[in-house]
Amino acid sequence: MATGTAHVAVTANTALDNTKWDCQDESAGTGTAGTANTWTDNLGGTSPPAGLCSPPPTTDQPGHHHKKHEKKHHKQDPCTCQKHPKAF
């Protein structure tokens, strides 16, 4: 937000990987994080002043894989089969 803005509600935006700041408010006041505006539920990595936006939640959790759980079927080595030695 630019200098001189006031009483602006900035809600539910996503701003990621911008050159300098993801969320920025140059207004002065007593709103969110010391601005004259209100910032709510915004996603971003960096902001002056701090607290205007929050980092997005991570989707990768330790111990979880994005692939479907698959059963692994191991084929028996045909040279070690004693029950049907000529089947292979």
PDB file of N, CA, C and O in Angstrom:
ATOM      1  N   MET A   1       0.846  -1.159   0.000  1.00  0.00           N
ATOM      2  CA  MET A   1       0.000   0.000   0.000  1.00  0.00           C
ATOM      3  C   MET A   1       0.901   1.235   0.000  1.00  0.00           C
ATOM      4  O   MET A   1       1.978   1.234   0.596  1.00  0.00           O
ATOM      5  N   ALA A   2       0.460   2.240  -0.649  1.00  0.00           N
ATOM      6  CA  ALA A   2       1.243   3.463  -0.795  1.00  0.00           C
ATOM      7  C   ALA A   2       1.118   4.370   0.422  1.00  0.00           C
ATOM      8  O   ALA A   2       0.179   4.258   1.209  1.00  0.00           O
ATOM      9  N   THR A   3       2.069   5.253   0.555  1.00  0.00           N
ATOM     10  CA  THR A   3       2.024   6.267   1.603  1.00  0.00           C
ATOM     11  C   THR A   3       0.740   7.072   1.455  1.00  0.00           C
ATOM     12  O   THR A   3       0.364   7.451   0.346  1.00  0.00           O
ATOM     13  N   GLY A   4       0.073   7.330   2.567  1.00  0.00           N
ATOM     14  CA  GLY A   4      -1.147   8.126   2.537  1.00  0.00           C
ATOM     15  C   GLY A   4      -2.429   7.320   2.454  1.00  0.00           C
ATOM     16  O   GLY A   4      -3.513   7.883   2.608  1.00  0.00           O
ATOM     17  N   THR A   5      -2.337   6.016   2.216  1.00  0.00           N
ATOM     18  CA  THR A   5      -3.557   5.210   2.202  1.00  0.00           C
ATOM     19  C   THR A   5      -4.000   4.956   3.640  1.00  0.00           C
ATOM     20  O   THR A   5      -3.178   4.939   4.556  1.00  0.00           O
ATOM     21  N   ALA A   6      -5.283   4.763   3.827  1.00  0.00           N
ATOM     22  CA  ALA A   6      -5.803   4.491   5.170  1.00  0.00           C
ATOM     23  C   ALA A   6      -7.139   3.779   5.071  1.00  0.00           C
ATOM     24  O   ALA A   6      -7.910   3.997   4.136  1.00  0.00           O
ATOM     25  N   HIS A   7      -7.399   2.930   6.047  1.00  0.00           N
ATOM     26  CA  HIS A   7      -8.677   2.215   6.171  1.00  0.00           C
ATOM     27  C   HIS A   7      -8.946   1.284   4.981  1.00  0.00           C
ATOM     28  O   HIS A   7     -10.100   1.061   4.615  1.00  0.00           O
ATOM     29  N   VAL A   8      -7.897   0.751   4.388  1.00  0.00           N
ATOM     30  CA  VAL A   8      -8.040  -0.211   3.291  1.00  0.00           C
ATOM     31  C   VAL A   8      -7.910  -1.610   3.883  1.00  0.00           C
ATOM     32  O   VAL A   8      -6.980  -1.885   4.641  1.00  0.00           O
ATOM     33  N   ALA A   9      -8.843  -2.488   3.536  1.00  0.00           N
ATOM     34  CA  ALA A   9      -8.788  -3.879   3.986  1.00  0.00           C
ATOM     35  C   ALA A   9      -8.118  -4.706   2.896  1.00  0.00           C
ATOM     36  O   ALA A   9      -8.616  -4.779   1.773  1.00  0.00           O
ATOM     37  N   VAL A  10      -6.997  -5.323   3.224  1.00  0.00           N
ATOM     38  CA  VAL A  10      -6.269  -6.195   2.304  1.00  0.00           C
ATOM     39  C   VAL A  10      -6.473  -7.608   2.829  1.00  0.00           C
ATOM     40  O   VAL A  10      -5.917  -7.977   3.863  1.00  0.00           O
ATOM     41  N   THR A  11      -7.276  -8.404   2.112  1.00  0.00           N
ATOM     42  CA  THR A  11      -7.712  -9.686   2.647  1.00  0.00           C
ATOM     43  C   THR A  11      -7.555 -10.818   1.640  1.00  0.00           C
ATOM     44  O   THR A  11      -7.917 -10.680   0.472  1.00  0.00           O
ATOM     45  N   ALA A  12      -7.010 -11.939   2.109  1.00  0.00           N
ATOM     46  CA  ALA A  12      -6.936 -13.209   1.376  1.00  0.00           C
ATOM     47  C   ALA A  12      -6.234 -13.094   0.032  1.00  0.00           C
ATOM     48  O   ALA A  12      -6.750 -13.561  -0.983  1.00  0.00           O
ATOM     49  N   ASN A  13      -5.070 -12.480   0.023  1.00  0.00           N
ATOM     50  CA  ASN A  13      -4.252 -12.391  -1.189  1.00  0.00           C
ATOM     51  C   ASN A  13      -3.037 -13.299  -1.064  1.00  0.00           C
ATOM     52  O   ASN A  13      -2.614 -13.638   0.041  1.00  0.00           O
ATOM     53  N   THR A  14      -2.486 -13.686  -2.199  1.00  0.00           N
ATOM     54  CA  THR A  14      -1.248 -14.454  -2.223  1.00  0.00           C
ATOM     55  C   THR A  14      -0.243 -13.708  -3.078  1.00  0.00           C
ATOM     56  O   THR A  14      -0.521 -13.385  -4.233  1.00  0.00           O
ATOM     57  N   ALA A  15       0.921 -13.436  -2.515  1.00  0.00           N
ATOM     58  CA  ALA A  15       2.006 -12.766  -3.225  1.00  0.00           C
ATOM     59  C   ALA A  15       3.298 -13.468  -2.841  1.00  0.00           C
ATOM     60  O   ALA A  15       3.742 -13.361  -1.698  1.00  0.00           O
ATOM     61  N   LEU A  16       3.905 -14.180  -3.775  1.00  0.00           N
ATOM     62  CA  LEU A  16       5.097 -14.963  -3.474  1.00  0.00           C
ATOM     63  C   LEU A  16       6.212 -14.685  -4.472  1.00  0.00           C
ATOM     64  O   LEU A  16       5.963 -14.410  -5.645  1.00  0.00           O
ATOM     65  N   ASP A  17       7.438 -14.762  -3.985  1.00  0.00           N
ATOM     66  CA  ASP A  17       8.645 -14.683  -4.818  1.00  0.00           C
ATOM     67  C   ASP A  17       8.768 -13.377  -5.592  1.00  0.00           C
ATOM     68  O   ASP A  17       9.240 -13.374  -6.729  1.00  0.00           O
ATOM     69  N   ASN A  18       8.352 -12.279  -4.995  1.00  0.00           N
ATOM     70  CA  ASN A  18       8.533 -10.975  -5.631  1.00  0.00           C
ATOM     71  C   ASN A  18       9.972 -10.500  -5.442  1.00  0.00           C
ATOM     72  O   ASN A  18      10.684 -11.003  -4.573  1.00  0.00           O
ATOM     73  N   THR A  19      10.395  -9.542  -6.249  1.00  0.00           N
ATOM     74  CA  THR A  19      11.776  -9.102  -6.241  1.00  0.00           C
ATOM     75  C   THR A  19      12.237  -8.587  -4.885  1.00  0.00           C
ATOM     76  O   THR A  19      13.284  -9.009  -4.393  1.00  0.00           O
ATOM     77  N   LYS A  20      11.477  -7.685  -4.270  1.00  0.00           N
ATOM     78  CA  LYS A  20      11.908  -7.110  -3.000  1.00  0.00           C
ATOM     79  C   LYS A  20      11.028  -7.563  -1.840  1.00  0.00           C
ATOM     80  O   LYS A  20      11.532  -8.166  -0.893  1.00  0.00           O
ATOM     81  N   TRP A  21       9.735  -7.288  -1.891  1.00  0.00           N
ATOM     82  CA  TRP A  21       8.803  -7.634  -0.822  1.00  0.00           C
ATOM     83  C   TRP A  21       7.565  -8.301  -1.415  1.00  0.00           C
ATOM     84  O   TRP A  21       7.134  -7.959  -2.516  1.00  0.00           O
ATOM     85  N   ASP A  22       7.004  -9.243  -0.685  1.00  0.00           N
ATOM     86  CA  ASP A  22       5.750  -9.855  -1.125  1.00  0.00           C
ATOM     87  C   ASP A  22       4.556  -9.001  -0.686  1.00  0.00           C
ATOM     88  O   ASP A  22       3.626  -8.795  -1.466  1.00  0.00           O
ATOM     89  N   CYS A  23       4.575  -8.515   0.532  1.00  0.00           N
ATOM     90  CA  CYS A  23       3.516  -7.656   1.073  1.00  0.00           C
ATOM     91  C   CYS A  23       4.184  -6.400   1.618  1.00  0.00           C
ATOM     92  O   CYS A  23       5.142  -6.489   2.385  1.00  0.00           O
ATOM     93  N   GLN A  24       3.689  -5.239   1.229  1.00  0.00           N
ATOM     94  CA  GLN A  24       4.323  -3.991   1.669  1.00  0.00           C
ATOM     95  C   GLN A  24       3.260  -2.939   1.949  1.00  0.00           C
ATOM     96  O   GLN A  24       2.305  -2.782   1.188  1.00  0.00           O
ATOM     97  N   ASP A  25       3.439  -2.229   3.041  1.00  0.00           N
ATOM     98  CA  ASP A  25       2.523  -1.148   3.394  1.00  0.00           C
ATOM     99  C   ASP A  25       3.345   0.021   3.920  1.00  0.00           C
ATOM    100  O   ASP A  25       3.988  -0.086   4.965  1.00  0.00           O
ATOM    101  N   GLU A  26       3.324   1.127   3.202  1.00  0.00           N
ATOM    102  CA  GLU A  26       4.090   2.316   3.587  1.00  0.00           C
ATOM    103  C   GLU A  26       3.238   3.346   4.320  1.00  0.00           C
ATOM    104  O   GLU A  26       3.717   4.436   4.636  1.00  0.00           O
ATOM    105  N   SER A  27       1.976   3.009   4.593  1.00  0.00           N
ATOM    106  CA  SER A  27       1.121   3.932   5.344  1.00  0.00           C
ATOM    107  C   SER A  27       1.575   3.952   6.804  1.00  0.00           C
ATOM    108  O   SER A  27       2.261   3.035   7.257  1.00  0.00           O
ATOM    109  N   ALA A  28       1.207   4.952   7.506  1.00  0.00           N
ATOM    110  CA  ALA A  28       1.532   5.033   8.932  1.00  0.00           C
ATOM    111  C   ALA A  28       0.222   5.069   9.712  1.00  0.00           C
ATOM    112  O   ALA A  28      -0.718   5.764   9.329  1.00  0.00           O
ATOM    113  N   GLY A  29       0.169   4.331  10.787  1.00  0.00           N
ATOM    114  CA  GLY A  29      -1.059   4.310  11.564  1.00  0.00           C
ATOM    115  C   GLY A  29      -1.046   3.247  12.622  1.00  0.00           C
ATOM    116  O   GLY A  29       0.017   2.765  13.014  1.00  0.00           O
ATOM    117  N   THR A  30      -2.214   2.875  13.088  1.00  0.00           N
ATOM    118  CA  THR A  30      -2.323   1.910  14.177  1.00  0.00           C
ATOM    119  C   THR A  30      -3.011   0.620  13.747  1.00  0.00           C
ATOM    120  O   THR A  30      -3.426  -0.168  14.597  1.00  0.00           O
ATOM    121  N   GLY A  31      -3.137   0.395  12.453  1.00  0.00           N
ATOM    122  CA  GLY A  31      -3.763  -0.841  11.962  1.00  0.00           C
ATOM    123  C   GLY A  31      -2.826  -2.027  12.126  1.00  0.00           C
ATOM    124  O   GLY A  31      -1.945  -2.012  12.985  1.00  0.00           O
ATOM    125  N   THR A  32      -3.009  -3.040  11.314  1.00  0.00           N
ATOM    126  CA  THR A  32      -2.194  -4.242  11.373  1.00  0.00           C
ATOM    127  C   THR A  32      -0.724  -3.901  11.199  1.00  0.00           C
ATOM    128  O   THR A  32      -0.348  -3.211  10.252  1.00  0.00           O
ATOM    129  N   ALA A  33       0.105  -4.385  12.113  1.00  0.00           N
ATOM    130  CA  ALA A  33       1.566  -4.214  12.073  1.00  0.00           C
ATOM    131  C   ALA A  33       1.983  -2.752  11.986  1.00  0.00           C
ATOM    132  O   ALA A  33       3.009  -2.440  11.381  1.00  0.00           O
ATOM    133  N   GLY A  34       1.204  -1.851  12.581  1.00  0.00           N
ATOM    134  CA  GLY A  34       1.577  -0.448  12.602  1.00  0.00           C
ATOM    135  C   GLY A  34       1.274   0.318  11.334  1.00  0.00           C
ATOM    136  O   GLY A  34       1.907   1.340  11.071  1.00  0.00           O
ATOM    137  N   THR A  35       0.332  -0.141  10.547  1.00  0.00           N
ATOM    138  CA  THR A  35      -0.067   0.554   9.325  1.00  0.00           C
ATOM    139  C   THR A  35      -1.438   1.185   9.510  1.00  0.00           C
ATOM    140  O   THR A  35      -2.119   0.930  10.504  1.00  0.00           O
ATOM    141  N   ALA A  36      -1.837   2.003   8.557  1.00  0.00           N
ATOM    142  CA  ALA A  36      -3.168   2.619   8.606  1.00  0.00           C
ATOM    143  C   ALA A  36      -4.205   1.727   7.918  1.00  0.00           C
ATOM    144  O   ALA A  36      -5.367   2.110   7.786  1.00  0.00           O
ATOM    145  N   ASN A  37      -3.785   0.550   7.484  1.00  0.00           N
ATOM    146  CA  ASN A  37      -4.654  -0.386   6.759  1.00  0.00           C
ATOM    147  C   ASN A  37      -4.759  -1.695   7.537  1.00  0.00           C
ATOM    148  O   ASN A  37      -3.990  -1.930   8.469  1.00  0.00           O
ATOM    149  N   THR A  38      -5.691  -2.529   7.162  1.00  0.00           N
ATOM    150  CA  THR A  38      -5.892  -3.806   7.836  1.00  0.00           C
ATOM    151  C   THR A  38      -5.541  -4.948   6.884  1.00  0.00           C
ATOM    152  O   THR A  38      -6.096  -5.045   5.790  1.00  0.00           O
ATOM    153  N   TRP A  39      -4.618  -5.809   7.307  1.00  0.00           N
ATOM    154  CA  TRP A  39      -4.165  -6.954   6.520  1.00  0.00           C
ATOM    155  C   TRP A  39      -4.643  -8.227   7.214  1.00  0.00           C
ATOM    156  O   TRP A  39      -4.344  -8.450   8.387  1.00  0.00           O
ATOM    157  N   THR A  40      -5.390  -9.062   6.483  1.00  0.00           N
ATOM    158  CA  THR A  40      -5.947 -10.278   7.068  1.00  0.00           C
ATOM    159  C   THR A  40      -5.815 -11.451   6.099  1.00  0.00           C
ATOM    160  O   THR A  40      -6.174 -11.337   4.927  1.00  0.00           O
ATOM    161  N   ASP A  41      -5.301 -12.578   6.592  1.00  0.00           N
ATOM    162  CA  ASP A  41      -5.229 -13.837   5.831  1.00  0.00           C
ATOM    163  C   ASP A  41      -4.511 -13.700   4.491  1.00  0.00           C
ATOM    164  O   ASP A  41      -4.971 -14.247   3.489  1.00  0.00           O
ATOM    165  N   ASN A  42      -3.402 -12.985   4.458  1.00  0.00           N
ATOM    166  CA  ASN A  42      -2.612 -12.837   3.240  1.00  0.00           C
ATOM    167  C   ASN A  42      -1.391 -13.747   3.314  1.00  0.00           C
ATOM    168  O   ASN A  42      -0.781 -13.888   4.373  1.00  0.00           O
ATOM    169  N   LEU A  43      -1.038 -14.362   2.193  1.00  0.00           N
ATOM    170  CA  LEU A  43       0.108 -15.257   2.126  1.00  0.00           C
ATOM    171  C   LEU A  43       1.256 -14.586   1.392  1.00  0.00           C
ATOM    172  O   LEU A  43       1.072 -14.021   0.314  1.00  0.00           O
ATOM    173  N   GLY A  44       2.434 -14.649   1.979  1.00  0.00           N
ATOM    174  CA  GLY A  44       3.628 -14.087   1.372  1.00  0.00           C
ATOM    175  C   GLY A  44       4.817 -14.389   2.257  1.00  0.00           C
ATOM    176  O   GLY A  44       4.661 -14.694   3.440  1.00  0.00           O
ATOM    177  N   GLY A  45       5.997 -14.304   1.690  1.00  0.00           N
ATOM    178  CA  GLY A  45       7.192 -14.649   2.448  1.00  0.00           C
ATOM    179  C   GLY A  45       7.837 -13.485   3.170  1.00  0.00           C
ATOM    180  O   GLY A  45       8.432 -13.675   4.230  1.00  0.00           O
ATOM    181  N   THR A  46       7.733 -12.270   2.617  1.00  0.00           N
ATOM    182  CA  THR A  46       8.427 -11.121   3.190  1.00  0.00           C
ATOM    183  C   THR A  46       7.500  -9.918   3.250  1.00  0.00           C
ATOM    184  O   THR A  46       6.643  -9.734   2.386  1.00  0.00           O
ATOM    185  N   SER A  47       7.686  -9.090   4.295  1.00  0.00           N
ATOM    186  CA  SER A  47       6.864  -7.878   4.386  1.00  0.00           C
ATOM    187  C   SER A  47       7.498  -6.840   5.293  1.00  0.00           C
ATOM    188  O   SER A  47       7.978  -7.163   6.380  1.00  0.00           O
ATOM    189  N   PRO A  48       7.500  -5.569   4.834  1.00  0.00           N
ATOM    190  CA  PRO A  48       7.783  -4.491   5.766  1.00  0.00           C
ATOM    191  C   PRO A  48       6.503  -3.687   5.983  1.00  0.00           C
ATOM    192  O   PRO A  48       5.908  -3.257   4.995  1.00  0.00           O
ATOM    193  N   PRO A  49       6.057  -3.465   7.171  1.00  0.00           N
ATOM    194  CA  PRO A  49       6.569  -4.053   8.397  1.00  0.00           C
ATOM    195  C   PRO A  49       6.210  -5.539   8.488  1.00  0.00           C
ATOM    196  O   PRO A  49       5.330  -6.031   7.783  1.00  0.00           O
ATOM    197  N   ALA A  50       6.907  -6.220   9.360  1.00  0.00           N
ATOM    198  CA  ALA A  50       6.673  -7.658   9.533  1.00  0.00           C
ATOM    199  C   ALA A  50       5.237  -7.913   9.978  1.00  0.00           C
ATOM    200  O   ALA A  50       4.639  -7.086  10.666  1.00  0.00           O
ATOM    201  N   GLY A  51       4.689  -9.056   9.586  1.00  0.00           N
ATOM    202  CA  GLY A  51       3.363  -9.462  10.044  1.00  0.00           C
ATOM    203  C   GLY A  51       2.221  -9.149   9.104  1.00  0.00           C
ATOM    204  O   GLY A  51       1.070  -9.449   9.422  1.00  0.00           O
ATOM    205  N   LEU A  52       2.503  -8.553   7.949  1.00  0.00           N
ATOM    206  CA  LEU A  52       1.417  -8.256   7.005  1.00  0.00           C
ATOM    207  C   LEU A  52       0.912  -9.525   6.329  1.00  0.00           C
ATOM    208  O   LEU A  52      -0.276  -9.648   6.033  1.00  0.00           O
ATOM    209  N   CYS A  53       1.814 -10.463   6.088  1.00  0.00           N
ATOM    210  CA  CYS A  53       1.426 -11.719   5.437  1.00  0.00           C
ATOM    211  C   CYS A  53       2.158 -12.862   6.120  1.00  0.00           C
ATOM    212  O   CYS A  53       3.158 -12.661   6.809  1.00  0.00           O
ATOM    213  N   SER A  54       1.643 -14.051   5.916  1.00  0.00           N
ATOM    214  CA  SER A  54       2.210 -15.259   6.511  1.00  0.00           C
ATOM    215  C   SER A  54       2.708 -16.177   5.409  1.00  0.00           C
ATOM    216  O   SER A  54       2.156 -16.171   4.309  1.00  0.00           O
ATOM    217  N   PRO A  55       3.740 -16.967   5.683  1.00  0.00           N
ATOM    218  CA  PRO A  55       4.207 -17.924   4.677  1.00  0.00           C
ATOM    219  C   PRO A  55       3.118 -18.947   4.374  1.00  0.00           C
ATOM    220  O   PRO A  55       2.339 -19.303   5.259  1.00  0.00           O
ATOM    221  N   PRO A  56       3.056 -19.422   3.130  1.00  0.00           N
ATOM    222  CA  PRO A  56       2.060 -20.445   2.804  1.00  0.00           C
ATOM    223  C   PRO A  56       2.366 -21.740   3.543  1.00  0.00           C
ATOM    224  O   PRO A  56       3.526 -22.013   3.851  1.00  0.00           O
ATOM    225  N   PRO A  57       1.349 -22.541   3.831  1.00  0.00           N
ATOM    226  CA  PRO A  57       1.596 -23.815   4.499  1.00  0.00           C
ATOM    227  C   PRO A  57       2.354 -24.754   3.580  1.00  0.00           C
ATOM    228  O   PRO A  57       2.171 -24.734   2.363  1.00  0.00           O
ATOM    229  N   THR A  58       3.199 -25.569   4.167  1.00  0.00           N
ATOM    230  CA  THR A  58       3.928 -26.545   3.367  1.00  0.00           C
ATOM    231  C   THR A  58       3.045 -27.758   3.136  1.00  0.00           C
ATOM    232  O   THR A  58       2.268 -28.143   4.009  1.00  0.00           O
ATOM    233  N   THR A  59       3.164 -28.352   1.975  1.00  0.00           N
ATOM    234  CA  THR A  59       2.352 -29.521   1.647  1.00  0.00           C
ATOM    235  C   THR A  59       3.135 -30.806   1.855  1.00  0.00           C
ATOM    236  O   THR A  59       2.546 -31.885   1.927  1.00  0.00           O
ATOM    237  N   ASP A  60       4.446 -30.706   1.952  1.00  0.00           N
ATOM    238  CA  ASP A  60       5.271 -31.894   2.120  1.00  0.00           C
ATOM    239  C   ASP A  60       5.516 -32.128   3.598  1.00  0.00           C
ATOM    240  O   ASP A  60       6.124 -31.293   4.269  1.00  0.00           O
ATOM    241  N   GLN A  61       5.049 -33.255   4.109  1.00  0.00           N
ATOM    242  CA  GLN A  61       5.223 -33.584   5.506  1.00  0.00           C
ATOM    243  C   GLN A  61       6.178 -34.747   5.612  1.00  0.00           C
ATOM    244  O   GLN A  61       6.120 -35.666   4.796  1.00  0.00           O
ATOM    245  N   PRO A  62       7.065 -34.732   6.606  1.00  0.00           N
ATOM    246  CA  PRO A  62       7.991 -35.856   6.774  1.00  0.00           C
ATOM    247  C   PRO A  62       7.230 -37.166   6.927  1.00  0.00           C
ATOM    248  O   PRO A  62       6.237 -37.246   7.649  1.00  0.00           O
ATOM    249  N   GLY A  63       7.711 -38.180   6.239  1.00  0.00           N
ATOM    250  CA  GLY A  63       7.093 -39.493   6.340  1.00  0.00           C
ATOM    251  C   GLY A  63       5.926 -39.719   5.405  1.00  0.00           C
ATOM    252  O   GLY A  63       5.367 -40.816   5.380  1.00  0.00           O
ATOM    253  N   HIS A  64       5.541 -38.720   4.640  1.00  0.00           N
ATOM    254  CA  HIS A  64       4.439 -38.871   3.704  1.00  0.00           C
ATOM    255  C   HIS A  64       4.967 -38.695   2.289  1.00  0.00           C
ATOM    256  O   HIS A  64       5.873 -37.899   2.041  1.00  0.00           O
ATOM    257  N   HIS A  65       4.395 -39.435   1.389  1.00  0.00           N
ATOM    258  CA  HIS A  65       4.804 -39.363  -0.008  1.00  0.00           C
ATOM    259  C   HIS A  65       3.601 -38.953  -0.840  1.00  0.00           C
ATOM    260  O   HIS A  65       2.461 -39.259  -0.493  1.00  0.00           O
ATOM    261  N   HIS A  66       3.861 -38.265  -1.931  1.00  0.00           N
ATOM    262  CA  HIS A  66       2.784 -37.821  -2.801  1.00  0.00           C
ATOM    263  C   HIS A  66       2.281 -38.946  -3.697  1.00  0.00           C
ATOM    264  O   HIS A  66       1.193 -38.849  -4.264  1.00  0.00           O
ATOM    265  N   LYS A  67       3.064 -40.008  -3.827  1.00  0.00           N
ATOM    266  CA  LYS A  67       2.642 -41.136  -4.653  1.00  0.00           C
ATOM    267  C   LYS A  67       1.657 -41.999  -3.875  1.00  0.00           C
ATOM    268  O   LYS A  67       1.674 -42.029  -2.645  1.00  0.00           O
ATOM    269  N   LYS A  68       0.811 -42.689  -4.601  1.00  0.00           N
ATOM    270  CA  LYS A  68      -0.097 -43.625  -3.949  1.00  0.00           C
ATOM    271  C   LYS A  68       0.716 -44.746  -3.329  1.00  0.00           C
ATOM    272  O   LYS A  68       1.774 -45.126  -3.830  1.00  0.00           O
ATOM    273  N   HIS A  69       0.200 -45.258  -2.240  1.00  0.00           N
ATOM    274  CA  HIS A  69       0.875 -46.391  -1.621  1.00  0.00           C
ATOM    275  C   HIS A  69       0.678 -47.602  -2.514  1.00  0.00           C
ATOM    276  O   HIS A  69      -0.443 -47.994  -2.835  1.00  0.00           O
ATOM    277  N   GLU A  70       1.780 -48.169  -2.894  1.00  0.00           N
ATOM    278  CA  GLU A  70       1.728 -49.322  -3.789  1.00  0.00           C
ATOM    279  C   GLU A  70       2.406 -50.499  -3.113  1.00  0.00           C
ATOM    280  O   GLU A  70       3.432 -50.354  -2.449  1.00  0.00           O
ATOM    281  N   LYS A  71       1.809 -51.668  -3.299  1.00  0.00           N
ATOM    282  CA  LYS A  71       2.457 -52.872  -2.818  1.00  0.00           C
ATOM    283  C   LYS A  71       3.558 -53.230  -3.802  1.00  0.00           C
ATOM    284  O   LYS A  71       3.370 -53.183  -5.017  1.00  0.00           O
ATOM    285  N   LYS A  72       4.682 -53.582  -3.262  1.00  0.00           N
ATOM    286  CA  LYS A  72       5.777 -53.994  -4.121  1.00  0.00           C
ATOM    287  C   LYS A  72       5.755 -55.504  -4.225  1.00  0.00           C
ATOM    288  O   LYS A  72       5.806 -56.207  -3.216  1.00  0.00           O
ATOM    289  N   HIS A  73       5.678 -55.996  -5.437  1.00  0.00           N
ATOM    290  CA  HIS A  73       5.688 -57.428  -5.674  1.00  0.00           C
ATOM    291  C   HIS A  73       7.066 -57.811  -6.155  1.00  0.00           C
ATOM    292  O   HIS A  73       7.531 -57.349  -7.197  1.00  0.00           O
ATOM    293  N   HIS A  74       7.705 -58.653  -5.388  1.00  0.00           N
ATOM    294  CA  HIS A  74       9.042 -59.095  -5.753  1.00  0.00           C
ATOM    295  C   HIS A  74       8.926 -60.432  -6.464  1.00  0.00           C
ATOM    296  O   HIS A  74       8.337 -61.380  -5.943  1.00  0.00           O
ATOM    297  N   LYS A  75       9.484 -60.493  -7.635  1.00  0.00           N
ATOM    298  CA  LYS A  75       9.490 -61.758  -8.362  1.00  0.00           C
ATOM    299  C   LYS A  75      10.626 -62.618  -7.837  1.00  0.00           C
ATOM    300  O   LYS A  75      11.735 -62.149  -7.578  1.00  0.00           O
ATOM    301  N   GLN A  76      10.309 -63.877  -7.692  1.00  0.00           N
ATOM    302  CA  GLN A  76      11.320 -64.804  -7.215  1.00  0.00           C
ATOM    303  C   GLN A  76      12.297 -65.105  -8.338  1.00  0.00           C
ATOM    304  O   GLN A  76      11.917 -65.228  -9.503  1.00  0.00           O
ATOM    305  N   ASP A  77      13.538 -65.217  -7.970  1.00  0.00           N
ATOM    306  CA  ASP A  77      14.568 -65.581  -8.938  1.00  0.00           C
ATOM    307  C   ASP A  77      14.255 -66.988  -9.452  1.00  0.00           C
ATOM    308  O   ASP A  77      14.162 -67.923  -8.657  1.00  0.00           O
ATOM    309  N   PRO A  78      14.090 -67.157 -10.781  1.00  0.00           N
ATOM    310  CA  PRO A  78      13.725 -68.483 -11.321  1.00  0.00           C
ATOM    311  C   PRO A  78      14.756 -69.556 -11.020  1.00  0.00           C
ATOM    312  O   PRO A  78      14.414 -70.738 -11.025  1.00  0.00           O
ATOM    313  N   CYS A  79      15.970 -69.201 -10.767  1.00  0.00           N
ATOM    314  CA  CYS A  79      17.004 -70.197 -10.478  1.00  0.00           C
ATOM    315  C   CYS A  79      16.870 -70.781  -9.075  1.00  0.00           C
ATOM    316  O   CYS A  79      17.455 -71.825  -8.786  1.00  0.00           O
ATOM    317  N   THR A  80      16.113 -70.129  -8.204  1.00  0.00           N
ATOM    318  CA  THR A  80      16.005 -70.614  -6.826  1.00  0.00           C
ATOM    319  C   THR A  80      14.691 -71.341  -6.557  1.00  0.00           C
ATOM    320  O   THR A  80      14.463 -71.794  -5.435  1.00  0.00           O
ATOM    321  N   CYS A  81      13.833 -71.462  -7.547  1.00  0.00           N
ATOM    322  CA  CYS A  81      12.553 -72.127  -7.333  1.00  0.00           C
ATOM    323  C   CYS A  81      12.759 -73.632  -7.270  1.00  0.00           C
ATOM    324  O   CYS A  81      13.250 -74.243  -8.220  1.00  0.00           O
ATOM    325  N   GLN A  82      12.381 -74.222  -6.144  1.00  0.00           N
ATOM    326  CA  GLN A  82      12.532 -75.667  -5.967  1.00  0.00           C
ATOM    327  C   GLN A  82      11.226 -76.403  -6.258  1.00  0.00           C
ATOM    328  O   GLN A  82      11.241 -77.591  -6.580  1.00  0.00           O
ATOM    329  N   LYS A  83      10.114 -75.710  -6.147  1.00  0.00           N
ATOM    330  CA  LYS A  83       8.813 -76.361  -6.345  1.00  0.00           C
ATOM    331  C   LYS A  83       8.538 -76.639  -7.801  1.00  0.00           C
ATOM    332  O   LYS A  83       8.054 -77.720  -8.137  1.00  0.00           O
ATOM    333  N   HIS A  84       8.832 -75.695  -8.679  1.00  0.00           N
ATOM    334  CA  HIS A  84       8.574 -75.840 -10.106  1.00  0.00           C
ATOM    335  C   HIS A  84       9.854 -75.504 -10.880  1.00  0.00           C
ATOM    336  O   HIS A  84       9.906 -74.473 -11.551  1.00  0.00           O
ATOM    337  N   PRO A  85      10.863 -76.332 -10.803  1.00  0.00           N
ATOM    338  CA  PRO A  85      12.154 -75.975 -11.406  1.00  0.00           C
ATOM    339  C   PRO A  85      12.082 -75.794 -12.924  1.00  0.00           C
ATOM    340  O   PRO A  85      12.894 -75.047 -13.470  1.00  0.00           O
ATOM    341  N   LYS A  86      11.169 -76.428 -13.617  1.00  0.00           N
ATOM    342  CA  LYS A  86      11.111 -76.315 -15.072  1.00  0.00           C
ATOM    343  C   LYS A  86      10.044 -75.336 -15.542  1.00  0.00           C
ATOM    344  O   LYS A  86       9.825 -75.183 -16.743  1.00  0.00           O
ATOM    345  N   ALA A  87       9.378 -74.671 -14.594  1.00  0.00           N
ATOM    346  CA  ALA A  87       8.305 -73.746 -14.948  1.00  0.00           C
ATOM    347  C   ALA A  87       8.858 -72.455 -15.525  1.00  0.00           C
ATOM    348  O   ALA A  87       8.101 -71.675 -16.104  1.00  0.00           O
ATOM    349  N   PHE A  88      10.129 -72.211 -15.389  1.00  0.00           N
ATOM    350  CA  PHE A  88      10.687 -70.938 -15.850  1.00  0.00           C
ATOM    351  C   PHE A  88      11.524 -71.136 -17.060  1.00  0.00           C
ATOM    352  O   PHE A  88      12.078 -70.174 -17.592  1.00  0.00           O
TER     353      PHE A  88
END
